[in-house]
Amino acid sequence: MTITRNRSYISTRSLTKWLSTLAGIVIALAVLLPIVWMAFTAFKPEADIVTFPPTLWPRELTFEHFQEVWNRIPFAKLYLNTIIFAGSVTVISLLFDSMAAYALARLQFRGSNVVLVGILILLMLPFQVTLIPLYDMLNTVGLTNTLPGLIIPRMTNAFGIFFLRQFFLSLPKDLEEAARVDGASEWRIYARVIMPLAKPALLTLGLFHFQYNWNDLLWPLIMSADVSSATLPAGLALFMGQHVVEYGLLMAGSLLSLLPVVAFFLIIQRSFVAGIATTGLK
């Protein structure tokens, strides 16, 4: 009787495992389908793209869209602007977010709870609420249509502060107390103790910041009047007209713009999982 129950349990467990694996594969394919469609469309001739019924696999391969996208828009300039914008915002925001998060997690000062509540309120406000006042303020000081005007308002982030604060709260205080006994200042503790321990969370948050700003369309589109400060998403939007959408060029440019984000994720994927698991945001 016991053997029969054990076999039944093993059979049920094996069936559940196979069903879970199958469900995971189906979900993964559903999530990846738009990306696969975009990649194949970038290599299709224009006639093949608009044909009906549509086909996933191209009938013939062509690289003309990749060549034309460099000629139709200043693709290299837009790419460089996007790297400067997203990269600068990521690095500066990680510095400021970590400093604010350390203060809220470890330092006792009057009004810390009020500051934390204010940060949580900012998390609930959509960016569009502050868009017009922010644009007016930057226009007054002459920072519109410039890369500094794009970067400065993004130099810190409410989500980043809250994210790192949750991670810092999970760290043991023993190392900090030992450093204070040895005479280390708060700045030294922050730089030499906290920051090395926070590497998984910093890389995870860095991916969030980089991906969000790399793909952002609304803010660069409003702040940039010409190509000198425009970013890649704003440049690719030129291929989406009111009556005509040039899908081949749009997919080719989107595929090229996807590469840095994918490369960033592949580099930090192990730290990404560890950072998510230890911040209390599961």
Residue pairs with C-beta under 8 A, 6 or more apart in sequence:
35 258
36 56
37 56
38 251
38 254
38 255
39 251
39 255
40 56
40 57
40 58
41 49
41 58
41 247
41 248
41 251
42 65
42 66
42 248
42 251
42 252
42 254
42 255
43 58
43 61
43 62
43 63
43 65
44 58
44 59
44 60
44 62
44 248
45 58
45 59
45 60
45 62
45 64
45 248
46 247
46 248
48 55
48 58
48 59
48 60
49 247
49 248
50 247
64 248
65 248
65 249
65 251
65 252
66 252
66 256
68 249
68 252
69 75
69 249
69 252
69 253
69 256
70 76
72 238
72 239
72 249
73 227
73 235
73 236
73 238
73 253
74 227
74 235
75 232
75 235
75 253
75 256
77 227
77 228
78 227
78 230
78 231
78 232
78 234
78 235
79 232
79 256
79 257
81 147
81 229
81 230
81 231
81 232
82 214
82 231
82 232
82 233
82 257
83 260
84 147
85 147
85 150
85 151
85 213
85 220
85 231
86 209
86 210
86 213
86 214
87 210
88 151
89 151
89 154
89 155
89 209
89 213
90 206
90 209
90 210
90 213
92 151
92 155
92 156
93 154
93 155
93 156
93 157
93 160
93 209
94 160
94 202
94 205
94 206
94 209
96 155
96 156
97 156
97 157
97 160
97 161
97 163
97 164
97 205
98 164
98 190
98 194
98 195
98 198
98 202
99 190
100 156
100 161
101 160
101 161
101 162
101 163
101 164
101 165
101 167
101 168
102 164
102 168
102 190
102 194
103 109
103 112
104 112
104 115
104 116
104 119
104 161
104 165
105 164
105 165
105 168
105 169
106 168
106 173
106 176
106 194
107 186
116 165
119 158
119 161
119 162
120 158
120 162
122 158
123 158
123 159
123 162
127 218
127 219
128 218
131 218
131 219
131 222
134 153
135 144
135 222
135 223
138 144
138 149
138 152
138 153
138 223
143 149
143 152
144 223
144 225
145 223
145 224
145 225
145 226
145 228
145 229
146 229
147 229
149 223
149 229
150 219
150 220
150 223
150 224
150 229
150 231
153 219
154 213
154 219
157 209
159 208
160 205
160 208
160 209
163 201
163 204
163 205
163 208
163 279
163 281
164 198
164 201
164 202
164 205
164 279
166 279
166 280
166 281
167 198
167 201
167 275
167 278
167 279
167 280
168 194
168 198
169 280
170 278
170 279
170 280
171 194
171 197
171 198
175 193
175 197
176 189
176 193
176 194
179 188
179 189
179 192
179 193
180 189
184 192
184 193
195 202
199 271
200 271
200 272
200 274
200 275
200 278
201 275
201 278
201 279
202 275
203 268
203 271
203 272
203 275
204 268
204 271
204 272
204 274
204 275
204 276
204 279
205 275
206 268
207 264
207 265
207 268
207 272
210 261
210 264
211 261
211 264
214 232
214 257
214 260
214 261
215 233
215 261
216 231
216 233
217 233
217 234
217 237
220 229
220 230
220 231
220 233
220 234
221 230
221 233
221 234
221 237
223 229
224 230
224 231
224 234
227 235
232 253
232 257
233 257
235 253
236 250
236 253
236 254
236 257
239 245
239 246
239 249
239 250
239 253
240 246
240 250
265 272
276 282
